[in-house]
Amino acid sequence: MNKGHTFNDLEKFIFDDELFLWAKYGPQESNFDLEAYKKKFPGEEEKIDLAIALIRNTSITPDKNIFINSYKNDLLTNIYKRAGQNRKRYHTAKKIWIAASILLAISLSTTVWFLNKEYSAQSTDHCLALLSDSVEMGNNIQIIIDEKQSINVDKTMASISIEKGGVIMVDDVQVANIKNDTETTNSQIIVPYGKRSHMTLPDGSALWINSGSRVIYKSNFEEQRHLYVDGEIYLDVRRDVSRPFIVRSNRIEVKVLGTKFNVSDYHTDAQSSVTLVKGSVEVIAGENSTKLSPNQRLAYESGQVNVRNVDVTPYICWKDDIINFNDMKLHDILKSLSRYYNIPIEGIESLDNETCYGNMDLNLSIDEVLEAISHTVSLSYRREGNKIIVYTQP
């Protein structure tokens, strides 16, 4: 980079709806042509690239309309906060140079590369940004290769295998072959609500991916065993002392050598958790580092870490199509059912948060499951279009 730019230089690009949509959600969401866009602004290519980096690597309130200025103002405010300054100072300090410091401001941990029409970043921040801000969940399981190629799998349960050398198999059928000759790339597995997946990694480790979850792995996984997760997964990690296995999510990090454990960290939930079945893991949550023993569960919420001994079965039986209600709040049960069956359930807040007990086969229909629950707690429900309304029995 041979010259610097002020934040004011970048705002016009961040506030451009066309560029913003493409940078935030990728080519799947528009026919935006980055090369053609840059030609409209000769000599400002670097500014455009930096604006894209800021958009993609700064967290903002997810439920706002991306086309309103308050959304983009929030993004800019967060950028300035990361730089340790306030917005007013940046608007008055016209000669602040950020060519070198901008990467620090957006907390990138490795080099950012801008390649051809597609943007590719190899940092932890970029992977975590992809988890919550990238491709919209559709009705099918998706395999996104390097943010460019999308493979749709129209199955309720898919078995995905990532072979050594980059071959991707779905139910024993080859669907892609990623040749990594020059650079490290990201691939993403998206499992929408109502679907699940089993995945085998190149090192022989296996994971089960629950409904409404995303998993990102890098093409150099055989050398660096790192996964990025939003949602819930159960892992059976192949032991390899020379290559620790690391799972990162929105709020926690888990380091292991070889073990079996469950990670639940949906970015829409207040609580994150790790439940250890076998072996040992180290969980980093906020400023805390905690080692777990088998049959322990760590919960992280509002900056607080709580570890307790548990029966692990209720927390891992989802991978076997079972939901266990033992000592589970009705609110949490209905939230899990909504994810699993991919149907909105409204009125949960109006219910008494009763504690429930028992097991339920998730191969049953949602109506059969709710009917069974209604026999044990004060619950009634009705269907309205594509949603279910629950309420207390009179």
C-alpha positions in Angstrom: 0.0 0.0 0.0 1.7 3.2 -1.1 -0.6 5.9 0.3 -3.0 6.4 3.2 -6.6 7.3 3.4 -8.8 9.0 6.0 -12.0 7.4 7.2 -13.9 10.2 5.4 -12.4 8.8 2.2 -14.1 5.5 2.8 -17.6 6.6 4.0 -19.0 7.2 0.5 -18.2 3.5 -0.4 -19.5 2.1 2.9 -22.8 4.1 2.3 -23.2 2.8 -1.2 -26.0 0.2 -1.0 -24.8 -1.8 -4.0 -21.3 -2.2 -2.7 -22.5 -2.7 0.8 -24.9 -5.6 -0.1 -22.2 -7.4 -2.1 -19.5 -6.9 0.5 -21.7 -8.1 3.4 -23.4 -11.1 1.8 -21.3 -12.1 -1.2 -22.0 -12.7 -4.8 -24.9 -15.1 -4.0 -27.1 -12.1 -3.1 -26.5 -9.9 -6.2 -25.0 -9.6 -9.7 -22.6 -7.0 -8.5 -19.4 -6.7 -10.6 -16.5 -5.4 -8.5 -14.2 -4.8 -11.4 -16.8 -2.7 -13.2 -17.6 -0.8 -10.0 -13.9 0.1 -9.6 -13.8 1.5 -13.1 -16.4 4.1 -12.0 -13.9 5.4 -9.5 -10.4 5.4 -11.2 -7.6 5.9 -8.7 -9.7 4.9 -5.7 -9.4 1.1 -5.9 -7.5 0.9 -2.6 -10.2 2.8 -0.9 -12.9 0.4 -2.2 -10.8 -2.6 -1.0 -10.4 -1.1 2.4 -14.1 -0.3 2.7 -14.9 -3.9 1.8 -12.6 -5.1 4.5 -14.2 -2.9 7.1 -17.8 -4.0 6.1 -16.9 -7.6 6.3 -14.9 -7.6 9.5 -16.9 -5.3 11.8 -19.8 -6.6 13.8 -23.0 -4.6 13.9 -26.5 -5.1 15.1 -27.8 -8.0 13.0 -31.5 -7.3 13.0 -31.4 -3.9 11.3 -32.3 -3.2 7.7 -28.9 -2.9 5.9 -30.2 -0.3 3.6 -31.0 2.3 6.4 -28.2 4.8 7.3 -28.5 4.0 11.0 -27.2 0.5 10.3 -24.2 1.9 8.4 -23.7 4.5 11.1 -23.5 1.8 13.7 -20.8 0.0 11.6 -18.8 3.2 11.3 -19.1 3.8 15.1 -17.8 0.4 15.8 -14.9 0.9 13.4 -14.0 4.1 15.3 -14.3 2.3 18.6 -12.0 -0.4 17.5 -9.5 2.2 16.6 -9.8 3.6 20.1 -11.1 7.0 18.9 -14.5 8.6 18.5 -16.2 9.6 15.3 -16.0 13.3 15.9 -12.2 13.2 16.1 -12.0 11.3 12.9 -14.2 13.8 11.1 -12.0 16.7 12.2 -8.7 15.0 11.8 -8.6 15.0 8.1 -4.9 14.1 7.8 -5.0 10.9 9.9 -3.3 8.2 7.9 -4.7 4.7 8.3 -3.1 2.7 5.5 -1.1 0.6 7.9 -3.2 0.9 11.1 -6.5 0.0 9.5 -5.8 -3.7 9.6 -5.2 -3.3 13.4 -8.4 -1.4 13.7 -10.5 -4.2 12.3 -8.6 -6.8 14.3 -7.4 -8.9 11.4 -5.0 -11.7 12.6 -3.5 -12.5 9.2 -2.9 -10.9 5.9 -5.9 -9.7 3.9 -5.9 -10.5 0.2 -8.0 -8.9 -2.5 -8.1 -11.3 -5.5 -9.9 -10.6 -8.8 -13.7 -10.2 -8.4 -13.9 -12.1 -5.2 -12.7 -11.0 -1.8 -10.9 -13.6 0.3 -9.6 -13.1 3.9 -7.8 -15.7 5.9 -8.2 -14.3 9.3 -10.0 -15.6 12.4 -12.2 -12.4 12.3 -13.2 -13.0 8.7 -14.2 -16.6 9.4 -16.3 -15.6 12.4 -17.9 -12.8 10.4 -18.8 -15.4 7.7 -20.6 -17.4 10.4 -23.3 -14.9 11.1 -23.2 -12.4 8.2 -22.7 -14.4 5.0 -24.9 -16.6 2.9 -28.6 -16.6 3.9 -29.8 -20.0 5.0 -32.2 -21.5 2.5 -34.2 -24.7 2.5 -31.3 -27.0 1.5 -27.9 -27.9 3.0 -25.2 -25.9 1.3 -21.5 -26.4 0.8 -19.9 -23.0 -0.1 -16.4 -23.4 -1.5 -14.1 -20.3 -1.1 -17.2 -18.0 -1.1 -17.6 -18.7 -4.8 -19.0 -22.1 -5.6 -22.3 -23.3 -4.0 -23.4 -26.9 -3.8 -27.0 -27.5 -2.7 -27.9 -30.8 -1.1 -31.7 -31.4 -1.0 -31.8 -33.9 1.8 -33.0 -33.8 5.4 -29.9 -35.6 6.6 -26.6 -35.6 4.5 -23.4 -37.3 5.1 -20.5 -35.1 4.0 -16.9 -36.3 3.8 -13.9 -34.1 3.2 -11.1 -36.3 1.9 -7.4 -35.7 2.0 -6.4 -33.6 -1.0 -9.6 -31.6 -1.1 -12.2 -34.0 -2.6 -15.7 -33.5 -1.2 -18.1 -36.4 -1.0 -21.9 -36.3 -0.3 -23.4 -39.7 0.5 -20.4 -41.4 -1.3 -20.8 -39.2 -4.4 -18.0 -36.8 -5.3 -19.4 -33.2 -5.7 -16.2 -31.1 -5.7 -12.4 -31.3 -5.7 -10.6 -28.3 -4.1 -7.1 -28.0 -5.4 -5.1 -25.8 -3.1 -2.0 -25.0 -5.1 -1.3 -21.4 -4.0 -3.4 -20.2 -1.0 -5.5 -21.1 1.9 -9.2 -20.9 1.2 -12.4 -21.2 3.3 -15.3 -23.6 2.8 -18.5 -23.4 4.7 -21.2 -26.0 5.5 -24.6 -24.5 6.1 -27.3 -26.7 7.7 -30.6 -24.8 7.7 -33.4 -25.3 10.2 -35.2 -28.6 9.8 -32.0 -30.3 8.5 -28.9 -32.0 10.0 -25.7 -33.3 8.7 -22.9 -35.7 9.6 -19.4 -34.7 8.5 -16.0 -36.5 8.3 -12.9 -34.4 8.2 -9.6 -35.2 6.5 -7.9 -36.3 9.8 -10.7 -38.8 10.5 -12.5 -36.7 13.1 -16.3 -36.7 12.8 -18.9 -34.2 13.7 -22.6 -34.0 13.7 -24.1 -30.6 12.7 -27.4 -29.6 14.2 -30.2 -27.6 12.6 -29.6 -23.9 12.0 -25.8 -24.2 12.1 -22.7 -23.2 10.1 -19.3 -24.7 10.1 -16.2 -23.3 8.3 -13.0 -25.1 7.7 -9.9 -24.1 5.8 -8.2 -25.9 2.9 -5.1 -26.4 5.0 -7.0 -28.4 7.6 -4.6 -31.3 7.3 -1.9 -29.1 8.7 -4.0 -26.8 11.0 -7.0 -28.5 12.6 -9.2 -25.4 13.1 -13.0 -25.2 12.8 -15.3 -22.2 13.1 -18.8 -22.8 14.3 -22.1 -20.9 14.7 -24.8 -23.2 16.1 -24.4 -26.6 17.6 -22.1 -29.5 16.8 -21.0 -32.8 18.4 -17.4 -33.8 17.8 -15.5 -37.0 18.0 -11.9 -35.8 17.5 -9.1 -38.0 16.3 -6.2 -37.7 18.7 -3.1 -36.1 17.4 -0.7 -34.6 19.9 1.3 -32.8 17.2 -1.8 -31.0 15.9 -4.2 -29.7 18.5 -7.8 -29.4 17.4 -9.3 -25.9 17.9 -13.0 -25.0 17.7 -13.8 -21.3 17.6 -17.3 -19.8 17.8 -18.7 -16.4 18.3 -18.0 -16.3 22.0 -15.8 -19.2 23.0 -12.8 -21.3 21.9 -12.2 -25.0 22.7 -8.8 -26.6 22.5 -8.4 -30.4 22.4 -6.1 -33.2 21.4 -8.6 -36.1 21.1 -12.0 -36.3 22.7 -15.8 -36.3 22.4 -17.8 -33.2 23.3 -20.7 -30.9 22.3 -20.5 -27.2 21.5 -23.6 -25.0 21.4 -23.2 -21.4 20.5 -25.9 -19.9 18.3 -25.2 -16.2 17.8 -28.9 -15.6 18.4 -28.8 -17.2 21.8 -27.7 -15.6 25.1 -25.9 -18.7 26.3 -23.0 -20.7 24.9 -22.0 -24.1 26.2 -19.5 -26.9 26.0 -20.4 -30.4 27.3 -17.6 -32.9 27.6 -18.2 -36.6 27.1 -14.7 -38.1 27.0 -11.1 -36.8 27.4 -10.4 -33.3 28.3 -10.7 -29.8 26.8 -9.7 -26.3 27.6 -12.4 -23.7 27.0 -11.6 -20.0 26.7 -14.7 -17.8 27.3 -14.1 -14.1 27.7 -11.2 -13.6 30.1 -11.6 -17.1 31.6 -9.7 -20.3 30.7 -11.3 -23.5 32.1 -10.3 -27.2 31.8 -13.2 -29.6 31.8 -13.4 -33.2 32.9 -15.8 -35.8 31.5 -19.5 -35.3 32.4 -19.0 -31.6 33.0 -20.8 -28.7 31.2 -19.6 -25.2 30.9 -22.2 -22.5 30.3 -21.1 -18.9 29.4 -23.6 -16.1 29.5 -23.3 -12.3 30.1 -19.6 -12.7 30.8 -20.1 -15.3 33.5 -18.8 -18.9 33.4 -20.6 -21.7 35.2 -19.3 -25.3 35.3 -21.2 -28.2 36.8 -21.3 -32.0 36.7 -24.1 -33.3 34.5 -25.6 -36.3 32.8 -24.4 -35.6 29.3 -27.2 -37.6 27.5 -29.7 -34.7 27.3 -27.1 -32.5 25.7 -25.9 -34.9 23.0 -28.9 -37.1 22.1 -30.0 -34.7 19.4 -27.5 -36.4 17.1 -29.5 -39.6 17.5 -32.9 -38.0 16.7 -33.8 -37.8 20.4 -34.7 -34.8 22.4 -34.4 -35.3 26.2 -36.6 -33.2 28.4 -35.1 -34.1 31.8 -34.8 -30.9 33.9 -35.3 -28.8 30.7 -37.3 -25.6 30.7 -40.4 -25.5 28.4 -39.1 -22.3 26.8 -35.8 -24.1 25.7 -37.7 -27.2 24.5 -39.9 -25.2 22.2 -36.9 -23.2 20.9 -35.1 -26.4 20.0 -38.2 -27.8 18.3 -38.6 -24.7 16.3 -35.1 -25.1 15.0 -35.3 -28.8 14.4 -38.6 -28.7 12.5 -38.0 -25.4 10.8 -41.2 -23.8 11.9 -41.8 -20.6 13.9 -43.3 -21.2 17.3 -44.8 -18.0 18.8 -46.2 -17.3 22.2 -43.4 -19.0 24.1 -43.0 -15.9 26.4 -46.6 -16.1 27.6 -46.1 -19.6 29.0 -45.0 -20.5 32.5 -41.4 -21.7 32.2 -42.1 -25.1 33.6 -39.5 -27.8 33.9 -40.2 -30.9 31.8 -39.0 -34.5 31.9 -38.9 -37.4 29.4 -37.6 -38.3 25.9 -39.1 -37.7 22.5 -38.4 -39.2 19.1 -37.6 -36.4 16.7 -38.7 -38.7 13.8 -42.3 -37.9 14.9 -44.1 -34.9 13.4 -44.1 -31.6 15.2 -47.8 -32.0 15.9 -47.2 -35.4 17.5 -44.4 -34.0 19.7 -46.4 -31.0 20.8 -49.4 -33.2 21.5 -47.3 -35.4 23.8 -45.9 -32.4 25.6 -49.4 -31.0 26.2 -50.3 -34.1 28.2 -47.6 -33.3 30.7 -47.7 -29.5 31.0 -50.3 -26.8 30.6 -49.8 -26.3 26.9 -52.1 -25.8 24.0 -51.3 -24.9 20.4 -52.8 -24.1 17.1 -51.5 -23.6 13.5 -51.8 -20.3 11.7 -50.4 -20.6 8.2 -46.7 -21.6 8.4 -46.4 -21.0 12.1 -47.5 -22.5 15.4 -49.0 -20.5 18.3 -48.6 -21.9 21.8 -50.5 -20.8 24.8 -51.5 -21.9 28.3 -54.5 -24.2 28.6 -57.5 -22.5 30.2 
